[in-house]
Amino acid sequence: MNKKHLIYVACGSAAASANLVKYRLTDLLKKENLDVEIVTMRVSEVVGNVKSKRPELVIITAGGFSREGLPEDLPVLSGLPLMTMVGVQDFIKKIKEILGENK
């Protein structure tokens, strides 16, 4: 049985861009046979949520994000490739590496 991976996706309002990235990422990772739980939130909620339940990855769709308060070893990626659909294959490859699923 595959491990379920937890990913946080955050934007300024936890609405449009975070949900767009969530749905695109869910579809793409499903095609890669990865079991993921993707939780959307506001950028301002990331640090508190990471303290409550640490994800394997955080994806940010807003500019000007600060890593302050986050563990240094927690990967944080820009969600731009999933918003523009440019560089998606490399982005998915990077996510698979982070999740330890680069088989």
Wavefront OBJ file of the C-alpha trace (Angstrom):
o trace
v 0.000 0.000 0.000
v 1.359 3.416 -0.954
v 1.943 6.112 1.604
v -0.448 9.064 1.488
v 1.551 12.269 1.053
v 0.479 15.580 2.596
v 1.009 18.760 0.556
v -0.052 22.286 1.501
v -0.918 24.799 -1.224
v -1.154 28.423 -0.147
v -2.074 31.727 -1.750
v -3.131 35.131 -0.514
v -6.789 34.258 0.032
v -6.901 30.433 -0.170
v -9.265 30.783 -3.098
v -8.662 30.942 -6.820
v -4.971 30.263 -7.417
v -4.540 27.765 -4.567
v -7.561 25.788 -5.731
v -6.436 25.880 -9.358
v -3.052 24.468 -8.331
v -4.715 21.905 -6.062
v -6.944 20.531 -8.810
v -4.208 20.464 -11.438
v -1.727 18.867 -9.049
v -4.250 16.275 -7.871
v -4.921 15.261 -11.478
v -1.236 15.126 -12.434
v -0.155 13.160 -9.360
v -3.056 10.738 -9.768
v -1.677 9.949 -13.243
v 1.647 9.222 -11.509
v -0.167 6.814 -9.132
v 0.645 8.949 -6.104
v -1.766 9.072 -3.186
v -1.854 12.670 -1.950
v -3.858 14.854 0.362
v -3.653 18.465 -0.769
v -4.816 21.135 1.669
v -5.328 24.749 0.585
v -4.846 27.700 2.899
v -3.841 31.331 3.108
v -0.126 32.131 3.136
v -0.647 33.640 6.588
v -1.846 30.236 7.862
v 1.103 28.145 6.665
v 3.368 28.437 9.717
v 0.590 27.602 12.186
v -0.653 24.675 10.120
v 2.874 23.297 9.693
v 3.282 23.376 13.477
v 0.011 21.422 13.862
v 0.588 18.887 11.097
v 3.776 18.950 9.078
v 3.406 18.313 5.334
v 6.098 16.881 3.095
v 5.883 19.911 0.806
v 4.473 23.430 0.690
v 3.554 25.040 -2.633
v 3.080 28.809 -2.693
v 1.147 30.639 -5.407
v 1.599 34.131 -3.958
v 4.629 36.359 -4.368
v 6.610 37.701 -1.450
v 6.425 34.577 0.712
v 8.772 34.407 3.695
v 10.069 31.094 5.054
v 10.313 32.652 8.517
v 8.939 30.258 11.116
v 9.168 27.197 8.870
v 11.569 24.307 9.441
v 14.670 24.721 7.278
v 14.323 21.193 5.885
v 10.709 21.680 4.716
v 10.646 22.034 0.913
v 8.770 25.069 -0.416
v 8.108 25.424 -4.155
v 6.484 28.089 -6.285
v 3.195 26.977 -7.831
v 3.802 29.063 -10.965
v 4.347 26.041 -13.274
v 0.872 24.749 -12.444
v -0.688 28.159 -12.943
v 0.946 28.739 -16.342
v 1.323 25.078 -17.373
v 4.911 25.872 -18.424
v 7.555 23.499 -17.075
v 4.993 21.130 -15.579
v 6.911 17.906 -16.252
v 10.020 19.206 -14.482
v 7.813 20.449 -11.635
v 6.171 17.028 -11.212
v 9.590 15.361 -11.334
v 10.795 17.674 -8.535
v 7.707 16.875 -6.449
v 8.263 13.139 -6.923
v 11.863 13.549 -5.762
v 10.730 15.465 -2.664
v 8.115 12.809 -1.871
v 10.631 10.010 -2.396
v 8.627 8.661 -5.331
v 11.166 9.140 -8.125
v 11.057 5.499 -9.242
l 1 2 3 4 5 6 7 8 9 10 11 12 13 14 15 16 17 18 19 20 21 22 23 24 25 26 27 28 29 30 31 32 33 34 35 36 37 38 39 40 41 42 43 44 45 46 47 48 49 50 51 52 53 54 55 56 57 58 59 60 61 62 63 64 65 66 67 68 69 70 71 72 73 74 75 76 77 78 79 80 81 82 83 84 85 86 87 88 89 90 91 92 93 94 95 96 97 98 99 100 101 102 103
